[in-house]
Structure formats: structure tokens, C-alpha cells
Amino acid sequence: MGCFPCGSNSSGNAKNKQTKKPDDEIASTSVEKLTSAPDVKKEASKDGGSDRIAAHTFTFRELAAAAKNFRADCLLGEGGFGRVYKGRLESTGQVVAIKQLDRNGLQGNREFLVEVLMLSLLHHSNLVNLIGYCADGDQRLLVYEYMPLGSLEDHLHDLPPDKRQLDWHTRMKIAAGAAKGLEYLHDKANPPVIYRDLKCSNILLGEGFHPKLSDFGLAKLGPVGDKTHVSTRVMGTYGYCAPEYAMTGQLTLKSDVYSFGVVLLEMITGRKAIDNSRAGGEQNLVAWARPLFKDRRKFAQMADPLLQGQYPIRGLYQALAVAAMCVQEQPNMRPLIADVVTALTYLATQKYEPEAQSNQGYRTSSRCSTPRR
């Protein structure tokens, strides 16, 4: 869950720049607040959840055995929370991912608690499944279903020469699935949940590139009643934070929509949200893209070169239009995530057909042009 204040000026790799351990305010979603919210339980039950904390409790000994005493050859990766290991539970034989809290790291007990509560009460096919946790003494571990294809970031950035790039159809399929996970948090959970840390590395991929949102340590319950936002210390990942949240600390559902727009732009362009290896004007993806959104003739220049032109022209225009709307500076100009799901679900059905492409050319309907303000 590597994260740091969104408003910082990062001079290194953005995903590796982190802040000190958050204070108590970060996890305003407390045990009492979450477990006493009957609507959250009700919605969790509707989607295969339970009206109680359903995650299994493991002993440290069980998880150490599953991960072969946390040997280096079982290591899957490392983030702000700690290291993640592949393991096999001796009791069931199930292959799992075990995330071990770094006691000297940046994420604390409160983020651990939020993650356990959120993923125990909220269940959806596009949210990673929490199998259980361990809280033995000062040990804090989380046990998830194992996602064999890693993260979206693994398939999008810094690919080794022998790794196959994602085709257009798969990218749109992943985008649609991630949007559905966000829609569940925003529209089905009651009170709504603001994810707050949407980025490529937090979208995990299962068989068939089925996407699931992961890492809920920064999630917060959204505004209810006549409230328009929740105020919080600014946390997240530089390059993905909505500008109004980074400036004021006022968090809304539209903050997540902005972050999703950045992720969608990464999938379309193949560029990173923040890439300090590029020229000055191209380091920030959204800043680079905004002028190009205004000129439809430049849309083709925005497509990931690794796609080698193998995408539906109209689909590219429409996907860019969705991304452009999501990263609008004014939050009230951004679409609802439900509308994003509708658009991307349609785009995920459109496959690249060279014959049709040659006939279609670069003509597009008015719906494919740059979105109107």
C-alpha cells in the first residue's frame, strides 16, 4: 500500500516516495463505525457477504508454514505495507498471497484494521477476496486469494522483451472490470466507500485477466445525508490524486473518478502517471494529455506504440473521451462511475478488425470527439 501525500513534488520514482506513518485520523473508519453500519452489512450479504466479520483468523505459525518460513523464493513483491509472499495453506491446500506488515514500515495497525473490516464486509467479483488475517502479538498479516497474473502495472510498464503486451480488447476489459469494482463501492455499499488509492499496482489480475481492486488500507466511508465530502489528511499516490483533494483535503466519490481517469489514460497510452525519465512537459501524464484532448487529429498519437495500431479507431476516440471527462479539474464535471461502467462495458465488446478498420478510417461521430465542458 505504498502511498504518500499527493501534493508533494516528487523527484524520484513516484510509487516509491512515501511519507511517515499516518496519524490516527487516517483510519477514521473505526471498528465501531463499520461494524455498526447495518447498511454495509446488508449490501455485503446481497453480494455473497455476511452480516459479521467473516475473515478467518490464522496463527502466525500457520502462515509461516504456508510461506515456507517466508523464504526469498516465495516473495511476490513489496510495498508500503510490507512484503507479499506466495503460500499454500496446509489445512485446505489453497494457494494464497500472504502480506506481512513491516513493523518498521509506513503502514500501521489502523490501516491493517481498515483493510480487514472493509474486505470482510464488502464482497464483489471485482474486489480481491480476503481469506483471513493474523494478529498474533505484534505480528500483522493479511491472507488473500492468489492472483496469478500479478498487477496491471506488471503488464503495462517496463515490460521485459519476452513479455507480451496487452492487446486493446484486454485493456478495455480490465478497465471495465475495475470500474465495476469502483461502482460497487460508490453505489452499492451504503454508506458509500471512497477507495482513495486507485492505481495500476492496486489492480490485480486473475485468470483471463479478470481485474480486482486490492489494498483498502486507505479506504474511507463517504459522505452521507446532506454532506458533500469528508475532510481528511491528504494521502494517496502522487500523480493519481484529484487536484481539489490534494489542495483542500476534501474527499468525494469524484476523487476516485479522477484517479480512475489517470489509470485509464495509462492503459490507453502505455505511459506512467508520473515518469521522471521523460522530458519536462511529459512527466505528468494528465498535464501532457490535456492539450492533446483538444485536437482530435492528435488522438492517434496518444495510443500506446506497443499496440502497433491494432485498435478500433472509434474505440480509441471514445476511450480517450471517457478518460478526458474523468480527469476534468472541476469534480462536478466528472461523470458518475456508473456512466463510466456503461461506456467501458460497451468498449470492451469492440474488437479490433483490420478489415473494418480500413473502411472506417478516421471518421468518428460527434460522440467520439473531445467531451464538451
C-alpha positions as CSV (number, residue, x, y, z in Angstrom):
1,M,0.0,0.0,0.0
2,G,2.8,2.4,-0.8
3,C,1.5,5.9,-0.5
4,F,2.4,9.5,0.4
5,P,0.9,13.0,0.4
6,C,-0.4,13.6,-3.1
7,G,0.7,17.2,-3.2
8,S,4.4,16.6,-2.8
9,N,6.9,17.3,-5.5
10,S,8.4,14.0,-6.3
11,S,11.8,13.9,-7.9
12,G,12.2,10.1,-7.9
13,N,10.1,7.2,-8.8
14,A,6.6,8.3,-7.6
15,K,5.4,4.9,-6.4
16,N,8.5,4.6,-4.2
17,K,8.2,8.0,-2.5
18,Q,6.4,7.6,0.8
19,T,5.6,9.5,3.9
20,K,5.9,8.8,7.6
21,K,3.3,6.7,9.4
22,P,-0.1,8.3,9.2
23,D,-1.8,9.6,12.4
24,D,-5.0,8.4,13.9
25,E,-7.1,10.5,11.6
26,I,-6.2,8.4,8.6
27,A,-8.3,5.5,9.8
28,S,-11.5,7.3,10.8
29,T,-13.3,4.2,9.7
30,S,-13.2,2.5,13.1
31,V,-14.4,-0.9,14.3
32,E,-17.4,0.6,15.9
33,K,-18.4,2.7,12.9
34,L,-18.0,-0.1,10.4
35,T,-19.5,-2.9,12.3
36,S,-22.4,-0.8,13.5
37,A,-23.4,0.2,9.9
38,P,-26.3,-2.2,9.1
39,D,-26.5,-1.0,5.5
40,V,-22.9,-2.0,4.9
41,K,-23.7,-5.5,6.2
42,K,-26.9,-5.6,4.2
43,E,-25.1,-4.9,1.0
44,A,-22.3,-7.3,1.8
45,S,-24.9,-10.0,2.3
46,K,-26.6,-9.3,-1.0
47,D,-23.3,-9.9,-2.9
48,G,-22.4,-13.1,-1.1
49,G,-21.1,-11.5,2.1
50,S,-22.1,-11.9,5.7
51,D,-23.6,-9.8,8.4
52,R,-20.5,-10.3,10.5
53,I,-16.7,-10.2,10.1
54,A,-16.3,-13.3,8.1
55,A,-12.5,-13.4,7.6
56,H,-10.7,-16.4,9.1
57,T,-8.2,-15.9,11.9
58,F,-4.8,-17.6,11.4
59,T,-2.0,-18.2,13.7
60,F,1.4,-16.9,12.8
61,R,2.7,-20.5,12.9
62,E,0.1,-21.5,10.2
63,L,1.1,-18.7,7.9
64,A,4.8,-19.2,8.4
65,A,4.4,-22.8,7.4
66,A,2.3,-21.8,4.4
67,A,5.0,-19.4,3.1
68,K,7.9,-21.8,4.0
69,N,9.1,-19.5,6.7
70,F,8.9,-16.6,4.3
71,R,11.7,-17.8,2.1
72,A,13.0,-15.5,-0.6
73,D,11.8,-17.8,-3.3
74,C,8.2,-17.3,-2.1
75,L,8.4,-13.5,-2.3
76,L,5.9,-12.0,-4.8
77,G,6.6,-8.3,-4.1
78,E,7.0,-5.5,-1.6
79,G,5.1,-2.3,-0.9
80,G,4.4,0.2,1.8
81,F,2.6,-2.3,4.0
82,G,5.4,-4.9,3.8
83,R,6.3,-8.0,1.8
84,V,3.9,-10.3,0.0
85,Y,4.6,-14.0,-0.2
86,K,3.0,-16.8,-2.1
87,G,2.0,-19.7,0.1
88,R,-0.2,-22.8,0.4
89,L,-2.4,-23.3,3.4
90,E,-1.8,-26.7,4.9
91,S,-5.3,-27.1,6.2
92,T,-7.0,-26.6,2.8
93,G,-4.2,-26.8,0.2
94,Q,-5.4,-23.4,-1.2
95,V,-2.7,-21.2,-2.8
96,V,-2.8,-17.7,-1.3
97,A,-0.9,-14.4,-1.1
98,I,0.3,-13.5,2.4
99,K,1.0,-9.9,3.1
100,Q,3.2,-9.3,6.2
101,L,3.2,-5.9,7.9
102,D,6.6,-4.4,8.2
103,R,6.8,-3.4,11.8
104,N,9.2,-0.6,10.9
105,G,7.3,0.4,7.8
106,L,4.9,3.1,6.8
107,Q,1.5,1.4,7.2
108,G,0.3,0.8,10.7
109,N,-2.2,-1.1,12.7
110,R,-5.1,1.2,11.7
111,E,-4.6,0.6,8.0
112,F,-4.4,-3.1,8.8
113,L,-7.7,-2.9,10.7
114,V,-9.4,-0.9,7.9
115,E,-8.4,-3.4,5.3
116,V,-9.7,-6.3,7.4
117,L,-13.0,-4.6,8.0
118,M,-13.6,-3.3,4.5
119,L,-12.8,-6.6,2.8
120,S,-14.7,-8.6,5.3
121,L,-17.9,-6.6,4.9
122,L,-17.7,-5.8,1.2
123,H,-17.8,-8.5,-1.4
124,H,-17.8,-8.3,-5.2
125,S,-16.3,-10.1,-8.1
126,N,-14.1,-7.1,-8.9
127,L,-12.7,-6.8,-5.3
128,V,-9.9,-9.0,-4.1
129,N,-11.1,-11.7,-1.7
130,L,-9.7,-11.5,1.8
131,I,-9.4,-15.1,3.2
132,G,-8.2,-14.2,6.6
133,Y,-5.7,-12.4,8.8
134,C,-3.3,-12.9,11.7
135,A,-2.9,-10.6,14.7
136,D,-0.7,-12.7,16.9
137,G,1.2,-10.5,19.4
138,D,2.9,-7.8,17.3
139,Q,2.5,-9.8,14.0
140,R,0.1,-8.5,11.5
141,L,-0.6,-10.5,8.3
142,L,-3.3,-10.5,5.7
143,V,-4.2,-13.5,3.6
144,Y,-5.7,-13.0,0.1
145,E,-6.7,-15.2,-2.8
146,Y,-3.7,-15.6,-5.0
147,M,-4.0,-13.6,-8.2
148,P,-1.8,-15.5,-10.7
149,L,-1.2,-12.7,-13.3
150,G,0.1,-10.1,-10.8
151,S,-0.9,-6.5,-11.2
152,L,-2.0,-4.3,-14.1
153,E,1.3,-2.4,-13.7
154,D,3.3,-5.6,-14.3
155,H,1.6,-5.9,-17.8
156,L,1.7,-2.2,-18.7
157,H,5.0,-0.7,-17.7
158,D,8.7,-1.6,-18.1
159,L,7.9,-4.9,-19.9
160,P,10.8,-7.3,-20.4
161,P,11.4,-8.1,-24.1
162,D,9.9,-11.5,-23.9
163,K,6.6,-10.4,-22.2
164,R,3.6,-10.0,-24.4
165,Q,1.9,-6.6,-24.3
166,L,-1.8,-6.3,-23.5
167,D,-4.0,-6.0,-26.6
168,W,-6.7,-3.3,-26.9
169,H,-9.6,-5.6,-26.1
170,T,-7.9,-6.9,-22.9
171,R,-7.2,-3.4,-21.8
172,M,-10.8,-2.3,-22.2
173,K,-11.9,-5.5,-20.4
174,I,-9.7,-4.7,-17.5
175,A,-10.8,-1.1,-17.4
176,A,-14.5,-2.1,-17.4
177,G,-13.9,-4.6,-14.6
178,A,-12.0,-2.1,-12.4
179,A,-14.8,0.4,-13.0
180,K,-17.4,-2.1,-11.8
181,G,-15.4,-2.7,-8.6
182,L,-15.4,1.1,-8.0
183,E,-19.1,1.3,-8.9
184,Y,-19.9,-1.3,-6.2
185,L,-18.0,0.7,-3.6
186,H,-19.7,4.0,-4.6
187,D,-23.2,2.9,-5.4
188,K,-24.0,-0.4,-3.8
189,A,-22.3,-0.1,-0.4
190,N,-24.3,2.0,2.0
191,P,-22.7,4.2,3.3
192,P,-20.6,4.5,0.1
193,V,-16.9,3.8,0.3
194,I,-14.2,6.0,-1.2
195,Y,-11.3,3.8,-2.3
196,R,-8.7,6.6,-2.3
197,D,-5.8,4.7,-3.7
198,L,-6.7,3.6,-7.2
199,K,-3.6,2.9,-9.3
200,C,-2.3,0.3,-11.7
201,S,-0.4,-1.6,-9.0
202,N,-3.6,-2.0,-6.9
203,I,-5.5,-3.6,-9.8
204,L,-4.7,-7.3,-9.6
205,L,-5.4,-9.8,-12.4
206,G,-6.7,-13.3,-12.2
207,E,-7.2,-15.9,-14.8
208,G,-8.3,-14.4,-18.1
209,F,-7.1,-11.0,-16.9
210,H,-10.1,-10.6,-14.6
211,P,-9.4,-7.5,-12.6
212,K,-9.9,-7.0,-8.8
213,L,-9.2,-3.9,-6.7
214,S,-6.9,-4.5,-3.8
215,D,-5.3,-2.6,-0.9
216,F,-8.1,-1.0,1.1
217,G,-6.0,0.4,3.9
218,L,-6.7,4.0,2.9
219,A,-10.4,3.5,2.1
220,K,-12.9,5.7,3.9
221,L,-16.6,5.8,4.4
222,G,-18.0,8.5,2.1
223,P,-20.3,11.4,2.9
224,V,-23.9,10.7,3.9
225,G,-27.0,12.8,4.2
226,D,-26.5,16.4,3.2
227,K,-22.8,16.2,3.4
228,T,-20.9,16.7,0.1
229,H,-17.5,15.5,1.2
230,V,-15.3,14.1,4.0
231,S,-12.3,16.0,5.2
232,T,-9.1,14.1,5.8
233,R,-5.4,14.3,5.7
234,V,-4.3,14.0,2.1
235,M,-3.0,10.6,1.3
236,G,-2.6,8.6,-1.8
237,T,-0.1,8.2,-4.7
238,Y,1.4,11.2,-6.4
239,G,0.0,11.5,-10.0
240,Y,-3.3,9.9,-9.2
241,C,-4.8,12.3,-6.6
242,A,-7.6,14.6,-7.7
243,P,-6.4,18.2,-7.6
244,E,-9.1,19.5,-5.3
245,Y,-8.4,16.7,-2.8
246,A,-4.6,17.4,-2.9
247,M,-5.2,21.1,-2.3
248,T,-8.0,21.0,0.3
249,G,-8.2,17.5,1.8
250,Q,-11.9,17.4,0.8
251,L,-12.5,13.9,-0.4
252,T,-15.5,12.9,-2.5
253,L,-16.6,10.0,-4.8
254,K,-15.4,12.1,-7.7
255,S,-11.9,11.9,-6.3
256,D,-11.9,8.2,-7.1
257,V,-13.2,9.0,-10.6
258,Y,-10.2,11.2,-11.3
259,S,-7.8,8.5,-10.2
260,F,-9.7,6.1,-12.5
261,G,-9.2,8.5,-15.4
262,V,-5.5,8.5,-14.8
263,V,-5.4,4.7,-14.8
264,L,-7.5,4.6,-18.0
265,L,-5.0,7.1,-19.6
266,E,-2.2,4.8,-18.6
267,M,-3.9,1.9,-20.3
268,I,-4.6,3.8,-23.5
269,T,-1.2,5.5,-23.8
270,G,1.2,3.0,-22.1
271,R,2.7,5.9,-20.2
272,K,3.1,6.1,-16.4
273,A,1.1,8.6,-14.3
274,I,4.4,10.2,-13.3
275,D,7.6,9.4,-15.4
276,N,10.6,11.5,-14.5
277,S,12.6,9.8,-17.2
278,R,10.6,11.8,-19.8
279,A,11.1,15.4,-20.9
280,G,9.8,18.1,-18.6
281,G,6.4,18.6,-20.3
282,E,5.7,14.9,-20.5
283,Q,6.5,13.7,-17.0
284,N,2.9,14.2,-15.7
285,L,0.5,12.1,-17.8
286,V,-2.6,14.3,-17.3
287,A,-0.7,17.5,-17.9
288,W,0.7,16.0,-21.1
289,A,-2.7,14.7,-22.3
290,R,-4.9,17.7,-21.6
291,P,-3.7,19.8,-24.6
292,L,-4.0,16.8,-26.9
293,F,-7.6,16.2,-25.8
294,K,-8.5,19.4,-27.6
295,D,-7.3,18.3,-31.1
296,R,-8.9,15.1,-32.4
297,R,-6.3,14.9,-35.1
298,K,-3.7,14.1,-32.4
299,F,-5.7,11.3,-30.7
300,A,-3.9,8.6,-32.7
301,Q,-0.6,9.9,-31.3
302,M,-1.8,9.2,-27.8
303,A,-2.2,5.4,-28.4
304,D,0.4,3.1,-26.9
305,P,3.0,2.5,-29.5
306,L,3.2,-1.2,-28.4
307,L,-0.4,-1.6,-29.7
308,Q,1.1,-1.1,-33.2
309,G,-2.1,0.5,-34.5
310,Q,-4.1,-2.6,-33.7
311,Y,-7.1,-1.0,-32.1
312,P,-10.5,0.3,-33.3
313,I,-10.1,3.9,-34.2
314,R,-13.6,4.8,-32.9
315,G,-12.9,2.8,-29.8
316,L,-9.7,4.8,-29.2
317,Y,-11.6,8.1,-29.5
318,Q,-14.3,7.0,-27.2
319,A,-11.9,5.7,-24.6
320,L,-10.0,9.0,-24.7
321,A,-13.2,10.9,-24.3
322,V,-14.1,8.9,-21.2
323,A,-10.6,9.5,-19.7
324,A,-10.8,13.2,-20.5
325,M,-14.1,13.5,-18.7
326,C,-12.8,11.6,-15.7
327,V,-9.7,13.9,-15.2
328,Q,-11.6,17.2,-15.5
329,E,-10.2,19.7,-13.0
330,Q,-13.7,20.5,-11.6
331,P,-15.1,17.5,-9.8
332,N,-18.7,18.3,-10.7
333,M,-17.7,18.0,-14.4
334,R,-16.6,14.4,-14.0
335,P,-19.0,11.6,-14.7
336,L,-20.5,9.2,-12.2
337,I,-18.7,5.9,-12.1
338,A,-21.9,4.1,-13.2
339,D,-21.8,6.1,-16.5
340,V,-18.1,5.2,-16.9
341,V,-19.0,1.5,-16.4
342,T,-21.7,1.7,-19.1
343,A,-19.2,3.3,-21.6
344,L,-16.4,0.9,-20.9
345,T,-18.6,-2.2,-20.9
346,Y,-19.6,-1.3,-24.4
347,L,-15.9,-0.6,-25.5
348,A,-14.9,-4.0,-24.0
349,T,-17.1,-5.7,-26.6
350,Q,-15.5,-3.9,-29.5
351,K,-12.6,-5.9,-31.0
352,Y,-10.0,-4.8,-33.5
353,E,-11.0,-5.9,-37.0
354,P,-8.4,-4.8,-39.7
355,E,-11.0,-5.1,-42.5
356,A,-13.5,-2.8,-40.7
357,Q,-10.7,-0.5,-39.7
358,S,-9.7,0.2,-43.3
359,N,-13.2,1.1,-44.2
360,Q,-13.8,3.2,-41.1
361,G,-10.8,5.4,-41.5
362,Y,-10.6,8.3,-39.1
363,R,-14.3,9.2,-39.3
364,T,-16.0,9.5,-35.9
365,S,-19.4,10.5,-34.7
366,S,-19.9,13.6,-32.6
367,R,-19.9,11.3,-29.6
368,C,-16.3,10.4,-30.2
369,S,-15.0,13.9,-30.1
370,T,-13.5,15.7,-27.2
371,P,-16.1,16.0,-24.4
372,R,-17.8,19.3,-24.1
373,R,-17.3,21.4,-21.0
